[in-house]
Amino acid sequence: MDEKLRIARRNAGMKLGWLMHAAVYVVVNAVLVAANLAIDPAVRWSAFPLAGWGIGLAIHGAAVWIATGGGGLRDRMIRRELERLG
């Protein structure tokens, strides 16, 4: 049981870390977009940090999803295969 608790805590921590990363991404990029629109709406410089950081956030999310078992996808697929096999 201790091993399951350790894994559950690790997975929850990884998911929480990604959620915090996503929240900071949204807040900071909202400020950057607002500043961009206030300074010079004709030049969309805020798209560069939005896209660059977005790629990093997506990679972080994929790493968390893979490390924590894909949100139960594997378990659902196993159950479906078992049902199919009878």
C-alpha positions in Angstrom: 0.0 0.0 0.0 2.9 2.4 0.7 4.1 2.0 -2.9 0.6 2.9 -4.3 0.5 5.9 -2.0 3.9 7.0 -3.2 2.9 6.7 -6.9 -0.4 8.4 -6.3 1.3 11.4 -4.6 3.9 11.6 -7.3 1.2 11.6 -10.1 -0.9 14.1 -8.3 2.2 16.4 -7.8 3.0 16.2 -11.5 -0.5 17.0 -12.5 -0.6 19.9 -10.0 2.7 21.2 -11.3 1.3 21.2 -14.9 -1.8 23.0 -13.8 0.2 25.7 -12.0 2.4 26.0 -15.1 -0.7 26.4 -17.3 -2.2 29.0 -14.9 1.0 31.1 -14.9 1.1 30.8 -18.8 -2.5 32.2 -19.1 -1.9 35.1 -16.7 1.5 36.2 -18.0 0.4 35.9 -21.6 -2.8 37.8 -21.0 -0.7 40.6 -19.6 1.7 40.5 -22.6 -1.2 40.5 -25.1 -2.8 43.5 -23.3 0.5 45.3 -23.2 1.0 44.6 -26.9 -2.4 45.9 -27.8 -1.9 49.0 -25.7 1.6 49.8 -27.1 1.2 49.0 -30.8 -1.7 46.9 -32.0 -0.3 46.8 -35.5 2.8 44.7 -34.4 1.9 41.4 -32.8 5.1 40.7 -30.9 3.1 39.0 -28.1 2.5 36.0 -30.4 6.2 34.9 -30.1 6.3 34.3 -26.3 2.7 32.9 -26.6 3.7 30.3 -29.2 7.2 29.5 -27.7 5.9 29.1 -24.2 2.9 27.2 -25.5 5.1 24.6 -27.1 6.9 24.2 -23.8 3.6 23.9 -21.9 2.4 21.3 -24.4 5.6 19.2 -24.0 5.3 19.5 -20.2 1.7 18.3 -20.5 2.6 15.4 -22.7 5.3 14.3 -20.3 2.9 14.4 -17.4 0.2 12.6 -19.4 2.7 9.8 -20.4 4.3 9.5 -16.9 0.9 9.2 -15.1 -0.5 6.6 -17.4 -2.4 8.7 -20.0 -5.3 9.7 -17.8 -6.5 6.1 -17.5 -6.5 5.5 -21.3 -4.5 2.3 -21.0 -6.8 0.9 -18.3 -9.9 1.7 -20.4 -8.3 0.0 -23.5 -7.4 -3.1 -21.4 -11.0 -3.3 -20.1 -12.4 -3.0 -23.7 -10.1 -5.7 -24.9 -11.1 -8.0 -22.1 -14.7 -7.4 -22.9 -14.1 -8.0 -26.5 -12.3 -11.3 -25.8 -15.2 -12.4 -23.6 
